[in-house]
Amino acid sequence: MQKNQLIQCLGHLDRKAMTRFSEFARSPYFNKHQDVQNLVAYLSQIYPDFTDKKCDRAVVFQHLYPTLPHNQARLAIVFTYATRLLEKFLIAEQAISEGLLHDGTLLSRYQRQHGFLFLFEKTWPENVGGGTFSAAKNMPANPGEIPTLTSAYYEKKYKEAAERDAATISLARPGIQFLWEKQAWLNAFYLTEKLRDACEMAHRKKLLNTSLPDDPMMEAALQVISGHLHEFAPYPPLMAYFHLFQLLQPEETAQYPSTLKKIKEYEPGLAREEVQNIYNSLQNYCIGQINQGNQPFLRELFGIYRSQLDKGLLLVDGHLPEWHFKNITTTGLRLDEHRWVKKFLESYKSLLPESVAVNAYSYNLAAYHYHLKNYDEVLRLLLKIEYTDLRYNLDAKSLLLRTYFDLEEEDALKALTESFKQYLKRSRQLSDFQKKGYFNLLKFSQKAFNLKVGKGYTAATKWSNDLQKLKKEMAAATAIFNQSWLESKVAEL
């Protein structure tokens, strides 16, 4: 039976949210419909066990109306009202999380629209009708408040100034101060949002290999900011995104050190979410440079990862996502930062999500030992991985392939290659591109292995020709996973 929309949505709430919704439904301010209260109470009682048996329409109706014959139309109306109530609850939850219930603008608007104008005169007597605006003076006075600065903060200040200006008009005492302040905050909000989106657009253009029409507003914004750097200096997010956007333009890699320095200067004035977004952008930029063959950026990427770790920017709900764990390990190992990587693995394994902790730790520790050529440890650790997880299955098989290659275990390598091919053919979860990348890894690895063990047993001319042929085939391939490893092995030949 397909579950009702209301029940599907409730299934996505955690226990605390479900409890709050039940309390919300019992509040007569939000809901005076007794049948809806009873329905939500029942669903809260059985949560999260929303089985077909307990959620069957006849069962629910009998629970709500034990003395009445089944009436599907009546039950449908109650579900509709309950769904609308849930929507109101979700709006309230989001408003609370965004601090909208503490938004002074809403209070000011109500006061202005309902005859509380005397409060405006008491609150801003020195400003009504005159004065000048200074962004620096309007920034939080307490240094501890500065990290709250985001474009959302500028939007809030813009709305506050708009309400103040509207109040002066209602008081028949219009001036310039609040109207000018409104425009200043609007500029900060608009330009910050514009630049943040422009940075994201630059990344997506490269990722999707697409082009976009020219944006005349973006060109105008850049000219304005460039010509008034001093005036915009009090807005850290705006300036940080301005320098980041310039870095993301083609052929601007030389700007990386100076851009990173500028961003660090503005960082104390950035909210955590802005710092996360900017460092993530720098991370993607470095990865893009590495993928283009600019290997010095591997060290820069390592530095970005370490900064993100130090600032706790990679944590999600207190956990370090497994793929950050893997990418950081891989980057450190490619730089031969073995001691640091070992310390990182031990320090952060407790922060991995519990459901993936064993697989993530075992695999990455195996990768660490592979780089140290501790092949027995690699094989021991790979046995601990749960192969029902597709991603770790592929990663573990690839690492096992590299281990057998280095150990010159010909029979084991051949057997693994054949089983790996069968696994790829049967998999319905992998895209054609992914399958091609792994098939090429297996094919070229086997050829490189044959050259490795056949050297000295094959005629020199034939061996050399076969090596050149392999290099040409690899260069022509559209996808090879573990390509840098494979290229290093061919280079060793």
Phi, psi and omega in degrees: 000132178285128184289145174303148182302320180300314182293322176300316180294317180296330179295342179270352178278147172278175186300318182294319179294322178296320178296318179295323179294321178298319177293321178300317182292331181279348182282119180294342177294325181260331186210115178256003184275108185296322181295324177294319177301317181294320179297313180296322179298318179295314181294326176292325180294321183269351181305138359263020186276067182272063180281161178302324182296315183279339182255007177302141185303320180294322180293316180295316180298317180298325179291322182281323185228074186297339184256001185250151174289155185299133179223098186296323181298319180294318180295321181298322179295318180296318178297321179297313179297321181293323178295317177297322178295321177298320178298318177297321179296316181295324175297316179297319179299315180292321179298320178294316182295330180269002178074019183290334179288347176252015182282113181298338180296319180296317178297316180298321181294318178297314181300318181293322184279347185235029169081029177257029188298336179299333178291327179295317182295325179285327184281321185231047184296329184280345185258333185298121174093000180182190179102173179233158183253139174224122180300319181299319181289335182269359174286159179305133182286327181276121180306331180293342179273343188302320181295001175275357186288122174215177174296331178295325176296317179295324177296317179299315180295324177298315181293323178298315180295323179297319179293320179295320179294320178297324179294320180296326178292317178297329178276002182059034178226054182294144178222198182255329190311301187287328177294319177292319178298318178303314181294321180296315179291326177297318177300315181297316180296310183297313184293322179295313178298318181299316182288323178298313179295325179295322177295315179295322179297321180297319178295315184292326177300319179288319182295317183267356180051055182229172178235159181230156177297157176297144179250101182297329179292326178293318179298318179295319180298317180296321178295318180297312182295315181301325182275353183221046182302322182296318181293327182268356181304327180290358182250087185304314180299319180300312183291323180297315179291330177298312180290324178296317180299319179297322178297324187283356178285150182304144175064031180244025183297334181294342181279352188304309181301316182290324178295315179299320179297316180296317180298319177296328177293323181275345187304320180300339180262014182251142172290158182305317183295327178288319179298317178301314183295318182290318179292326176295323177293318177296322178299312179296325178297314180297318179298319177299319179294321179296317180296337177272004178093006180273078190297331177304337180286351173297319177293323178294319178298319178301318178295321178295316178301316182295321177296318179296321177295313182300325183267359180069025186282343183267352183284139176236113183054039177083001181244151175265114180306143187299330185278336168294318179303316181289314183296321178294316178300312181300316180297314180298319181292323179295337178264006182061030177273060188296315182297317180295317181299317180297318179295319179298313181301317182286326184284328188253358181296330180288346180265358177290147174303137187304323185293339183238003189301314184294313180298313184296314181293314183297315182296312184290328174291324176296319178298321177300313182291330177298318180294334177270002181065027175271072191293329177297320178293323178300310182296322180295316183289326181294337177291340182277351185280136177279111188278004175285343177276118186304313186296315180287331175300312180294315181296317181294319178296320180294319179292322177296321177301314180295324180293313178298324179300311183291327179280353183058039177274087189297312182294317181295320180295317181295317181295318179296318180300316181292316180292325179295318179298316179297321178298317180295319181295323182280337186292130176258357183269341183270142176284166178298323179297317179296316179299318179299318180298320180284320178300320178293322176301313182294314183297311183287329177296317180296320179293318178295322179295318179298321177294321182296309184279343182268355181294130182096342179251351182246147178305136186303319182294314180296316180301315180295319178296319179296322178296314180296323178296318178298316180299318180294319180296319179294319181294330182274346183290140181277338181207127173221117176281150186059036187297318182297322177296313183298318179297322179294324179290322176292321179297325179295332180295000000 
